[in-house]
Amino acid sequence: MSRKFSLAYLTIPGTDPIEQIRIAAKAGYDCVGLRPIPMHLPNEPLFQFDRDPRLFKTIKKTLSDTGIQLMDIELARVREDLKVEDYESAFSAGAELGASDVLSSVWTSNKEFAIEKFAKICDLAASYNLRVNLEFVTFSGVPGLPEALEILKTVNRPNAVLMVDTLHAHRSKVTAKDLAEVENALYGFIHLCDGPDYIPSLDDPEMIGVAREGRLYPGDGEIDLKGMLQAMPQNPISIELPNSKEIQMRGTLGHALQCLEKAKQLLEDY
């Protein structure tokens, strides 16, 4: 079976779900990751298809017409000011559209709170046969691989898995050897992108700036992508590669095409 590639929402951020699905189809992806759960950011477009019957119906038809699958929905965050119960309608709608996975991350330093709420997310998602992929983010409440594995071990939910983003892994100083020591069954899908070898400090604007709009095409940076990918099982790859300059130059379709082409080239080389 060939490896599946998904077009993540953040690769062409702000694109409505219908256009994102069509771009994924034109570019040759197998799947998409959509964002029905808002981030509550300034000027953020809302694509809450769980609360918009017309949008839900159009997404369902577009997925069917293009043959694109919905792989995951995002972003089920753990944070003190957010109620994880509010995610259930997105879980229900996502599952109805064929999603298999949920992306989750933790934005609190309160470990007990994080464990309790992440476990609740897993239980809610289990009702809809969804896996919950816990992503460690260098500047989040779960900044590295050990912290993520600790939460997964503590909650001990069968639908809880680890999601590795190659940029965050590099910046959290996670090596291919570290990844190889993780049990294969713990892995969910993988976020793929490249980036510079340099690791900025947490208070450096580049730490968040590169992550949100300056990621590099696979092979164009200095991250040990081949080593990381060889250390993990051949699970689906979600290309999460926001780059505002490339989008401005190539357009959303051109950027999505280049992301997939460079990813496939990287995999062909090993």
ZILIN-V850598 format. One record per residue. N is the residue number from 1. D_CENTER is the distance of its C-alpha to the mean C-alpha in whole Angstrom. Layout:
BEGIN
[[N | D_CENTER] [N | D_CENTER]]
END
This chain:
BEGIN
[[1 | 22] [2 | 20] [3 | 17] [4 | 14] [5 | 12] [6 | 10] [7 | 9] [8 | 6] [9 | 8] [10 | 8] [11 | 10] [12 | 13] [13 | 13] [14 | 15] [15 | 16] [16 | 17] [17 | 15] [18 | 19] [19 | 19] [20 | 15] [21 | 16] [22 | 19] [23 | 18] [24 | 15] [25 | 19] [26 | 21] [27 | 19] [28 | 19] [29 | 15] [30 | 15] [31 | 12] [32 | 10] [33 | 7] [34 | 9] [35 | 10] [36 | 13] [37 | 13] [38 | 14] [39 | 14] [40 | 18] [41 | 18] [42 | 21] [43 | 21] [44 | 18] [45 | 18] [46 | 18] [47 | 17] [48 | 17] [49 | 18] [50 | 19] [51 | 22] [52 | 23] [53 | 25] [54 | 26] [55 | 22] [56 | 21] [57 | 24] [58 | 23] [59 | 19] [60 | 21] [61 | 24] [62 | 21] [63 | 19] [64 | 23] [65 | 24] [66 | 22] [67 | 21] [68 | 17] [69 | 15] [70 | 13] [71 | 10] [72 | 8] [73 | 8] [74 | 7] [75 | 8] [76 | 11] [77 | 12] [78 | 15] [79 | 18] [80 | 22] [81 | 22] [82 | 19] [83 | 21] [84 | 18] [85 | 21] [86 | 20] [87 | 16] [88 | 18] [89 | 19] [90 | 16] [91 | 15] [92 | 19] [93 | 18] [94 | 15] [95 | 17] [96 | 20] [97 | 18] [98 | 17] [99 | 13] [100 | 13] [101 | 10] [102 | 9] [103 | 6] [104 | 8] [105 | 10] [106 | 13] [107 | 16] [108 | 19] [109 | 21] [110 | 23] [111 | 22] [112 | 24] [113 | 23] [114 | 19] [115 | 20] [116 | 22] [117 | 19] [118 | 16] [119 | 19] [120 | 20] [121 | 16] [122 | 16] [123 | 20] [124 | 19] [125 | 16] [126 | 19] [127 | 21] [128 | 19] [129 | 18] [130 | 15] [131 | 13] [132 | 11] [133 | 8] [134 | 9] [135 | 8] [136 | 11] [137 | 11] [138 | 14] [139 | 16] [140 | 15] [141 | 17] [142 | 15] [143 | 15] [144 | 16] [145 | 16] [146 | 19] [147 | 18] [148 | 15] [149 | 17] [150 | 20] [151 | 18] [152 | 17] [153 | 21] [154 | 22] [155 | 21] [156 | 21] [157 | 20] [158 | 20] [159 | 16] [160 | 15] [161 | 13] [162 | 11] [163 | 8] [164 | 9] [165 | 7] [166 | 11] [167 | 12] [168 | 11] [169 | 13] [170 | 16] [171 | 16] [172 | 17] [173 | 19] [174 | 18] [175 | 20] [176 | 20] [177 | 22] [178 | 20] [179 | 18] [180 | 20] [181 | 22] [182 | 19] [183 | 20] [184 | 18] [185 | 18] [186 | 16] [187 | 13] [188 | 10] [189 | 8] [190 | 7] [191 | 6] [192 | 9] [193 | 11] [194 | 14] [195 | 16] [196 | 20] [197 | 21] [198 | 22] [199 | 21] [200 | 22] [201 | 23] [202 | 21] [203 | 23] [204 | 23] [205 | 22] [206 | 20] [207 | 18] [208 | 16] [209 | 17] [210 | 16] [211 | 12] [212 | 12] [213 | 15] [214 | 16] [215 | 14] [216 | 16] [217 | 16] [218 | 16] [219 | 20] [220 | 20] [221 | 20] [222 | 21] [223 | 18] [224 | 19] [225 | 16] [226 | 19] [227 | 20] [228 | 16] [229 | 16] [230 | 19] [231 | 19] [232 | 16] [233 | 17] [234 | 16] [235 | 13] [236 | 11] [237 | 9] [238 | 6] [239 | 8] [240 | 7] [241 | 10] [242 | 12] [243 | 15] [244 | 18] [245 | 21] [246 | 20] [247 | 19] [248 | 22] [249 | 24] [250 | 23] [251 | 21] [252 | 18] [253 | 19] [254 | 21] [255 | 17] [256 | 15] [257 | 18] [258 | 18] [259 | 15] [260 | 15] [261 | 19] [262 | 18] [263 | 16] [264 | 18] [265 | 21] [266 | 19] [267 | 19] [268 | 23] [269 | 24] [270 | 24]]
END
